[in-house]
Amino acid sequence: MYRSVGGRAVAVTLAGATTVALLTACTGTGGGAGSGGTGAAGKTTVTLMAGAQDLTPEQIAEFQKQNPNITVKLIVNDATRLNTMLASGNPPDLAVGGAVGSANINARGLATDLTPYLSKSSVLKEDDLAPVNNSFRWDGKQSGKGPLYGIVKDWSQDAGLWYNTELFDKAGVPHLSATEAVSYDELLNIAKKLTVAEGGKTKVHGLGLEWAWSLYGPMSAMIMQQGGKLYNEDLTKIDFNSEQARRAFQWYVDFAQANVGPTSLSPLPDGSDFSTFAAGRMAITQDGYWFGGNFAGADAALKTVKMAPAPVMGDKRANPTYSGQGWWIPAKAKNKDAAWKLMEYYMAGPPAQERASSGWGLPGLNSLMSKLPQKLPYQKAAYTTAQNELQFAAALPDSPYINTELLNTTIDKYLKLAITKEKSVQQACAALTEELNAKLAQGKEQIG
């Protein structure tokens, strides 16, 4: 998942409105600049709500030159504003969002089925879509199959590790394998050896988990790796009381209590691992392939940064994407045909080729995979690791009755209670299960 300024941060922001808030908003009024419609001489304005960096002014100018009857209006992504626009029936023509997490939007009929457009396109082809796009599919009951309601622009297997070999060498710790996965228990032990503290302050964090960005994703993957399931079959109930779920929850508690890395109780000032890792004050960060794009112009880091596979808890290797950022066309968009033209340009044209060649995530199209950078030694090594990890790609369960941010904030709430020993792990997991199931039941009742 592309998680620089607009990657995972966008995924979290878009998921920011709870299921309840969105459903309540659907009965409201109001709005704000939505689809522009067709003006004089057949000119059309396509309104795009996306990250400020997603489509550059130069790319917009190029698209408009190729399509002189279409003007692109960019609105910087804002979850609250998007919810208001959707509720008023005046949405943008294109919106950005995660493939994982799209079930709630699709269940409420807010997105357009792109299958008819895809079947007629000479630019985007069904058989060229990377498997990650399947998380944008919705068959009326669950994601993963059925019609396509969005297209992934870039993504990453987010449990992959990046590490600083210089800090490993200083601590006398062997380098991680480029192909073989360490266990989560091994990873925690390694992190303890790499952590450096002086005078009650941490000088070097042994391991960063991007705690503020996702808890549901990695925990769900841990449960999957143990052969367990977090949800029941129809995704109406969740269970953190299982042995597999409690083990994943316990690992996070152990991580926090070991003081080897940032948590919500001891966060980094900027809420992201990169600046701390780049400063040589974090030995390992769990980020995924996209993270390597940070080092393209950082000469000093090229000799000390390496990528390693996702760690494993249990016997089954699984390395999912926690989001898979993409674009979707709202069901009530007024300029769908023009929006599709912009979709084609962005997903398969120069912007897509530039994204792939930059290393900021894996492409959403199979045909662009060869564009990934391999010029520098660290890029070539990371490419090899990432390609090997593809065999362990897995789709996270995505309930239509709850959203990702609500999952993350609720998990964090009970983790903190367990970390501070206000509740035992068993008590915290039981209370977490009860609260989330109440939210799921509420979402099910409102969606129907």
Order of alpha helices (4+ residues) and beta strands (2+ residues): alpha-alpha-beta-beta-alpha-beta-alpha-beta-alpha-alpha-beta-beta-beta-beta-alpha-alpha-beta-beta-alpha-alpha-alpha-beta-beta-beta-alpha-alpha-beta-alpha-alpha-alpha
